[in-house]
Amino acid sequence: MDLARSPLALPFPAIPPIDGVTLRIARARYKEWDRCDLTFAELAEGTSVAGVFTKNVCCSSEVELGREQIKGGSARALIVNAGNSNAFTGYRGREAVEQIMGQVADHLGCTTGEVFVSSTGVIGVPLPKDKARAGVEAVLDAEPCGWEDATNTIGTTDTFAKGAHASAMIGDTRVEIAGIVKGSGMIAPDMATMLGYIFTDAAVSPAFLQECLSAANRQTFSCITVDSDTSTSDTVLAFATGKAGHAQLTSFDDPGADAFMAALHDVCRELAHLVVRDGEGAQKFIAVHVSGAVSDESARTIGLAIANSPLVKTAIAGGDANWGRVVMAVGKAGEPANRDTLSIGFGGHWAAREGQPVEGYDEAPVAAHLAGQEIDIAADLGMGDGRASVWTCDLTHGYIDINADYRS
């Protein structure tokens, strides 16, 4: 399936090498396409790992194993295949993952628990063991590659490579954080988003890395949606090689911990936005800002109700300032709301204030805003101090075109 590049695409950024990370790609041919579909990251000894995973109860063996592996806190390798999600494949799927883990562990001289595996693609087809074995052999012998090649390799219906970079100062030491992600459809993360990987040369304890990643996830990956569907394979992993050489961060009391957290949050937010920008069939990037809710969590729930509404998303696709659809979405969210204190706006212009249409409301500037590619929707509930931002895209016929023949 040849997909046109998203009109919301951004160029792949310049991402520096991360000391302690070596990337390679190869072809396992899990799907009939003429491209690499296997990405391998070799990690230095002593690398810390943290992760967040899908809450979908029909998850893959890769997710089940990953949840257990991060408890060990150590990683030596990451291997990701595209073309086959290996989800809903029973014992055969698990055997294939364990085979990959064992093969890589033997090569690196590490434990299988330090080899993390992810898969993405069609659900319900066991990962072929022969192709898995040959693919791993090929990728272990491949020449090192750069970030963009590694990112393109993990994509499925993605139309552009998605990466982000930030740096932070920990004392006198500059540390780098690099992130790559794939995702375009089946995006409504209940933890993370599709497949995302973050690498840093900072020295961070596994427990603190987990604390930082979980906190960043709540305000970034878990605040985006394309189609309200939570994948069986959603995974975000963070790896800290410790090669920068500073004293290990173990808590927010350590000098530089706040700076590291801020940089990590920036990378996660940028990756999350890029996934929305590549939403299947997307023509518009939509930011939903909810304020005046009874709590931040309530605001997030309301924001997702707005962002997941097909009626809201199709109205935005058509440039229709139908604020009544936003009212509907607020009311169906199941959170405290009061129609008589509710205000709705687009692009900085209020259409309704405190339960009533704005007197003399001029739709022309709102229509002009909705004609663009960057859309802002505001909902102020007038009930409290809770606030949240959620990001989504419009819903077009392109989404149907892509998903009607996804398996072909």
Secondary structure, DSSP 8 states (H G I E B T S, - for coil): ------TT----------TTEEEEEE---SSS-SS--EEEEEEEEEEEEEEEE---TT--HHHHHHHHHGGG-EEEEEEEEEEE---S-HHHHHHHHHHHHHHHHHHHTS-GGGEEEEEEEETT----HHHHHHHHHHHHHS----HHHHHHHT-SS-SS-EEEEEEEEETTEEEEEEEEEE-SSS---SSS-SEEEEEE-S-B-HHHHHHHHHHHHHHTGGGB-SSS---SS-EEEEEE--TT-S--B-STTSTTHHHHHHHHHHHHHHHHHHHHHT-TT---EEEEEEEEESSHHHHHHHHHHHHH-HHHHHHHHTT---HHHHHHHHHHSSS---TTT-EEEETTEEEEETTEE-TT---HHHHHHHTSSEEEEEEE-SSSSEEEEEEEE---HHHHHHHHTTT-
